[in-house]
Amino acid sequence: MQKFAYVPHDAYFNTHSEVVIQTARLCKKPVITECPFGERLLRADLEKNGCKVIPYFVIEKPEVVKARYEKRESKPLPASAFTRASSIVNRALEWQAPMGTSQQILTKLEELKI
């Protein structure tokens, strides 16, 4: 996506928040990243450092999550991932944030006028 600067969570596991903040300060484009866990802490840290946070939540069916994980990791999906998947819907509702499948969220991001 050309309209965003992307910071991949997996590439900066231990410094994710710091890299997102640094990228936001240096880049003229909005920064996009994923947050597979710890979204409250990430949001608080980003906002504390002057970043405007607009969360979007990707919500996929359990079988999609399972298939993607097992393809990527070559091992079974941990049972805790299903619990996490259900709790993320609650967070999206709590934050009144847009949510949808990965394709739906991608479409919403592409449609943004920035």
C-alpha positions in Angstrom: 0.0 0.0 0.0 1.7 3.1 -1.2 -0.2 5.6 0.9 1.1 4.1 4.2 4.5 3.4 5.7 4.3 -0.2 7.0 6.1 -1.5 10.1 5.8 -5.3 10.4 5.3 -6.4 13.9 7.3 -9.6 13.5 10.4 -7.8 12.3 10.5 -5.6 15.4 9.2 -7.9 18.1 11.1 -6.4 21.0 11.1 -2.8 19.7 7.8 -2.6 17.9 6.4 0.4 19.6 9.7 2.4 19.3 10.0 1.7 15.6 6.4 2.7 15.0 6.9 6.0 16.8 10.2 6.6 15.0 8.7 5.9 11.7 5.7 8.2 12.4 8.1 11.0 13.3 10.3 10.6 10.2 7.7 9.7 7.5 5.2 12.0 5.9 2.7 9.1 5.3 0.5 7.5 8.0 2.1 4.4 9.6 0.3 1.1 9.5 1.2 -1.9 11.6 -0.4 -5.0 13.0 -0.8 -5.8 16.7 -1.5 -9.5 17.3 -1.6 -8.9 21.1 -1.0 -6.1 23.6 -3.2 -3.6 21.7 -4.0 -1.6 24.8 -0.4 -1.2 25.7 0.7 -0.3 22.1 -2.1 2.2 21.8 -1.3 3.9 25.1 2.4 4.0 24.3 1.8 5.5 20.9 -0.6 8.1 22.2 1.7 9.0 25.1 4.3 9.8 22.4 2.0 12.0 20.4 0.8 9.6 17.8 -2.8 9.7 16.6 -4.0 6.1 16.7 -6.9 4.9 14.5 -7.4 1.2 15.2 -8.9 -1.2 12.6 -9.5 -4.8 13.6 -9.2 -7.8 11.3 -11.7 -10.5 12.4 -11.5 -13.7 10.5 -13.4 -17.0 11.0 -11.6 -19.5 13.2 -11.0 -21.9 10.3 -9.3 -19.0 8.4 -7.1 -18.1 11.4 -6.2 -21.8 11.9 -5.3 -22.4 8.2 -3.2 -19.2 7.9 -1.3 -20.0 11.2 -0.6 -23.6 10.3 0.6 -22.6 6.8 2.9 -19.9 8.2 4.2 -21.7 11.3 4.1 -25.3 10.1 2.6 -26.4 13.5 -0.9 -26.6 15.0 -2.6 -23.4 16.2 -2.5 -23.1 20.0 -5.9 -23.3 21.7 -5.3 -19.8 23.2 -5.5 -18.3 19.7 -9.2 -19.1 19.5 -9.7 -17.3 22.9 -7.7 -14.4 21.6 -9.7 -14.2 18.4 -13.0 -13.9 20.3 -11.6 -11.3 22.7 -10.4 -9.1 19.9 -14.0 -8.6 18.8 -14.8 -7.3 22.2 -11.9 -4.8 22.0 -13.1 -3.5 18.6 -16.6 -3.0 20.0 -15.2 -1.3 23.1 -13.1 1.1 21.0 -15.9 1.5 18.5 -13.4 0.7 15.8 -14.0 -0.6 12.3 -13.7 -4.4 12.0 -14.0 -6.9 9.3 -12.1 -9.6 7.3 -8.6 -8.8 6.1 -10.1 -8.0 2.6 -12.8 -5.8 4.1 -10.2 -3.8 6.1 -7.9 -3.5 3.2 -10.7 -2.1 1.1 -11.5 0.4 3.9 -7.8 1.5 4.1 -7.6 1.8 0.3 -10.7 4.0 0.3 -9.3 6.5 2.9 -8.7 10.0 1.5 -5.3 10.9 2.9 
